Amino acid sequence: MAREVEALDSSNWREFLSSPKAVLMLGKTDCENCARWSAELDEFLGRDEEFGDVRFGKMMLDQRGLIEFKKENPWLAGVDVLPFNVLYTHGEKRKEFAGGGLERLLNRLRKI
């Protein structure tokens, strides 16, 4: 079964981040690099057989209703390049990097 990047919002981000392994991609709706990276992740998930235990989600920071997420994650204030990726295990932030790059992501996933 092909997987895809989950759309995250105020109703589901907490549950998503508490997953055993999760990749959060942060972007904005008008960010072309974010759209390209999201499409690259969707394409990758359609053929991936190695990371079936990892959830992939994206959150558009310019959507309404994310005040709680922003309050609970003060490190967001330092994010100045989008897309921005954060790898979580059981709600704990483990690794992060700005920009896209499938190999960069896979190398980090293999280390957690």
Backbone bond lengths (Angstrom), bond angles and torsions (degrees), N, CA, C in turn:
res aa  C-N    CA-C-N  psi(-1)  N-CA   C-N-CA  omega(-1)  CA-C   N-CA-C  phi
1 M - - - 1.449 - - 1.527 109.32 -
2 A 1.290 116.72 126.93 1.461 121.63 -179.97 1.529 109.42 -71.71
3 R 1.313 115.26 139.16 1.460 121.27 177.04 1.521 108.18 -105.93
4 E 1.316 115.56 165.21 1.456 119.78 175.19 1.523 108.58 -144.35
5 V 1.314 114.94 166.96 1.453 121.32 179.43 1.530 108.04 -69.15
6 E 1.322 115.99 128.05 1.459 121.48 -178.66 1.526 110.12 -79.70
7 A 1.323 116.83 138.85 1.467 121.69 175.09 1.525 108.04 -82.25
8 L 1.327 116.41 125.91 1.459 121.41 -177.91 1.515 110.51 -109.04
9 D 1.327 115.29 144.35 1.454 121.55 177.48 1.522 108.43 -149.28
10 S 1.325 116.45 -166.66 1.462 120.62 -175.88 1.524 112.83 -63.27
11 S 1.312 117.95 -20.97 1.464 120.71 -175.90 1.532 113.65 -86.60
12 N 1.325 118.21 -17.61 1.466 117.14 -171.59 1.533 115.68 -135.77
13 W 1.333 118.81 -0.83 1.466 118.66 -174.58 1.514 112.95 -67.13
14 R 1.334 119.11 -37.12 1.474 120.61 -179.08 1.525 110.89 -63.05
15 E 1.311 115.87 -47.52 1.468 120.44 -179.75 1.522 109.91 -61.60
16 F 1.321 117.14 -42.15 1.462 121.70 -179.98 1.528 110.91 -60.76
17 L 1.330 117.35 -50.11 1.462 120.57 -176.34 1.520 113.07 -66.85
18 S 1.317 117.76 -23.24 1.459 120.08 179.46 1.526 112.64 -82.39
19 S 1.319 117.85 0.48 1.468 122.06 178.50 1.528 110.08 -61.04
20 P 1.331 117.38 156.85 1.463 119.17 177.41 1.529 113.09 -54.50
21 K 1.338 117.58 -41.59 1.464 122.13 176.21 1.521 108.16 -143.30
22 A 1.334 115.21 128.07 1.462 119.37 -177.96 1.525 110.33 -145.16
23 V 1.321 115.26 142.49 1.462 122.53 174.07 1.521 107.07 -114.58
24 L 1.324 115.64 118.72 1.458 121.96 179.02 1.518 108.93 -104.49
25 M 1.325 116.23 122.09 1.463 121.61 175.14 1.518 106.77 -105.05
26 L 1.339 115.73 121.56 1.458 121.71 177.88 1.516 109.25 -101.06
27 G 1.321 116.16 136.77 1.450 120.69 179.17 1.507 110.63 -154.68
28 K 1.319 115.26 -168.33 1.461 122.77 173.66 1.520 107.13 -134.56
29 T 1.318 115.92 155.20 1.460 120.07 -173.98 1.522 113.06 -65.21
30 D 1.325 118.49 -26.51 1.463 120.42 -178.63 1.532 112.98 -98.69
31 C 1.313 117.40 15.79 1.469 122.71 -177.19 1.537 109.72 -95.14
32 E 1.328 116.02 110.53 1.466 120.14 -178.93 1.527 112.12 -64.79
33 N 1.340 117.13 -40.01 1.467 119.91 178.40 1.522 111.03 -63.80
34 C 1.328 116.59 -33.99 1.466 120.88 177.84 1.529 110.00 -65.85
35 A 1.314 116.82 -43.52 1.467 121.38 179.64 1.526 110.56 -63.72
36 R 1.329 117.03 -41.60 1.471 120.24 178.34 1.523 111.05 -64.33
37 W 1.325 116.84 -44.20 1.462 121.18 -179.01 1.528 110.27 -65.37
38 S 1.316 117.16 -40.64 1.455 121.35 177.95 1.531 110.60 -61.91
39 A 1.328 117.18 -43.58 1.468 121.65 178.11 1.527 110.53 -64.28
40 E 1.331 117.05 -39.38 1.462 120.83 178.78 1.528 110.24 -64.57
41 L 1.330 116.88 -40.52 1.467 120.27 177.61 1.523 111.16 -65.54
42 D 1.336 117.26 -42.80 1.470 120.43 177.97 1.528 110.47 -59.48
43 E 1.323 116.51 -44.33 1.465 120.81 179.88 1.531 110.10 -63.10
44 F 1.318 116.69 -43.56 1.462 121.30 178.26 1.530 111.04 -61.14
45 L 1.324 117.30 -45.60 1.468 120.74 -177.90 1.522 111.72 -65.26
46 G 1.317 117.02 -26.27 1.455 120.68 178.04 1.515 113.43 -67.72
47 R 1.330 117.35 -18.64 1.472 120.44 -178.33 1.530 113.57 -124.68
48 D 1.329 118.03 -6.60 1.462 121.85 -175.42 1.526 112.70 -67.24
49 E 1.324 115.45 136.34 1.463 120.94 174.36 1.522 111.76 -123.51
50 E 1.321 117.47 -3.12 1.466 121.30 -176.13 1.523 113.70 -93.24
51 F 1.320 117.63 -32.63 1.458 120.91 -170.98 1.527 112.97 -115.73
52 G 1.312 116.54 41.97 1.459 121.16 179.59 1.511 113.84 -63.82
53 D 1.335 117.08 -18.86 1.461 120.91 -179.35 1.530 112.52 -91.47
54 V 1.322 117.40 5.98 1.460 122.01 -178.46 1.529 109.43 -110.01
55 R 1.327 115.65 131.71 1.469 120.34 174.31 1.520 108.61 -92.58
56 F 1.300 116.27 141.51 1.457 123.33 178.43 1.522 107.93 -118.88
57 G 1.328 116.00 129.54 1.454 120.01 -179.63 1.512 111.15 -140.99
58 K 1.326 115.11 156.78 1.466 119.74 177.02 1.514 109.02 -130.16
59 M 1.321 113.47 142.91 1.452 121.04 178.29 1.523 107.90 -128.16
60 M 1.319 115.37 126.89 1.457 121.02 176.87 1.525 107.48 -91.53
61 L 1.320 115.78 111.83 1.462 121.57 -172.90 1.516 113.84 -66.79
62 D 1.327 118.02 -15.44 1.461 120.62 178.65 1.529 113.18 -93.49
63 Q 1.333 117.16 6.55 1.460 118.78 175.82 1.529 109.64 -83.94
64 R 1.291 115.75 155.38 1.466 121.58 -178.28 1.534 110.41 -73.86
65 G 1.329 114.97 154.64 1.454 120.47 171.22 1.515 116.04 90.52
66 L 1.311 118.73 12.46 1.465 120.71 -177.22 1.522 113.09 -103.07
67 I 1.326 117.58 18.69 1.459 120.55 -176.21 1.532 111.69 -59.72
68 E 1.320 117.77 -39.56 1.471 120.04 179.91 1.524 110.83 -66.00
69 F 1.318 117.00 -42.26 1.467 119.97 177.74 1.525 109.49 -60.10
70 K 1.318 116.92 -45.91 1.462 121.06 -177.77 1.530 111.38 -65.91
71 K 1.332 117.56 -38.66 1.466 121.04 178.15 1.526 111.54 -65.35
72 E 1.316 116.42 -40.66 1.460 121.05 -175.65 1.525 113.23 -81.21
73 N 1.309 117.19 -6.85 1.462 121.61 -179.07 1.523 110.19 -130.50
74 P 1.333 117.06 71.83 1.463 120.40 -176.56 1.533 113.91 -62.08
75 W 1.328 118.10 -18.26 1.464 121.42 177.26 1.531 111.84 -62.92
76 L 1.335 116.81 -18.15 1.471 120.45 178.21 1.527 112.30 -58.29
77 A 1.317 116.87 -30.09 1.458 120.51 -178.68 1.530 111.32 -60.59
78 G 1.320 117.55 -25.83 1.457 121.61 -179.71 1.513 114.66 -89.42
79 V 1.314 117.73 -3.08 1.465 121.64 -179.76 1.520 108.44 -81.10
80 D 1.336 115.94 115.76 1.461 119.01 -179.15 1.522 113.26 -121.81
81 V 1.337 117.38 0.36 1.462 121.53 178.01 1.526 107.97 -127.31
82 L 1.322 115.89 129.27 1.463 121.72 176.89 1.521 108.74 -118.83
83 P 1.319 117.84 147.77 1.449 126.52 -1.33 1.524 111.54 -69.69
84 F 1.342 114.16 158.53 1.455 121.64 177.68 1.519 106.67 -128.20
85 N 1.318 116.84 134.39 1.457 121.97 -173.78 1.520 110.61 -118.84
86 V 1.334 115.04 137.39 1.455 120.91 178.75 1.526 107.76 -131.49
87 L 1.324 116.19 130.64 1.457 122.36 177.15 1.516 108.40 -101.64
88 Y 1.326 115.48 129.32 1.461 122.57 -178.25 1.523 110.27 -120.10
89 T 1.325 115.35 148.28 1.457 121.36 165.10 1.529 106.75 -128.31
90 H 1.307 116.12 122.56 1.466 123.10 179.71 1.526 111.99 47.55
91 G 1.320 116.98 45.13 1.454 121.74 176.44 1.513 115.31 82.99
92 E 1.319 117.94 -3.81 1.464 121.40 -179.63 1.524 109.96 -98.52
93 K 1.314 115.41 128.54 1.462 121.54 177.94 1.527 108.23 -69.93
94 R 1.336 116.56 122.40 1.467 120.33 -175.61 1.523 113.64 -109.80
95 K 1.331 116.95 -45.17 1.464 121.51 -178.36 1.518 107.72 -144.39
96 E 1.347 115.36 157.81 1.460 119.91 178.53 1.515 108.85 -153.00
97 F 1.334 115.06 153.69 1.461 120.21 173.54 1.515 109.98 -162.46
98 A 1.319 114.53 150.52 1.461 121.13 179.61 1.522 109.63 -92.83
99 G 1.320 115.89 150.49 1.454 121.28 177.46 1.511 112.08 88.18
100 G 1.326 114.77 -174.15 1.455 120.96 178.68 1.508 110.06 -100.45
101 G 1.302 115.47 -159.23 1.451 120.77 176.98 1.508 112.02 117.18
102 L 1.311 115.29 99.58 1.451 120.64 -177.29 1.530 112.09 -60.72
103 E 1.320 118.02 -44.09 1.468 119.69 -179.89 1.518 111.47 -63.15
104 R 1.319 117.27 -39.42 1.467 120.73 177.08 1.520 110.20 -60.13
105 L 1.321 116.46 -44.06 1.464 120.91 179.43 1.520 111.18 -64.68
106 L 1.328 116.72 -48.42 1.464 120.09 -177.08 1.524 111.57 -62.90
107 N 1.324 117.84 -39.29 1.466 120.53 177.28 1.518 110.54 -60.04
108 R 1.314 117.52 -41.84 1.466 120.82 179.68 1.529 110.92 -69.37
109 L 1.325 116.97 -41.35 1.467 119.81 179.31 1.522 111.55 -61.20
110 R 1.298 116.61 -38.06 1.467 119.89 -179.79 1.520 112.79 -67.55
111 K 1.322 117.59 -17.48 1.461 121.69 -178.09 1.532 113.30 -93.63
112 I 1.336 117.53 -9.26 1.467 118.19 179.89 1.515 111.42 -104.92
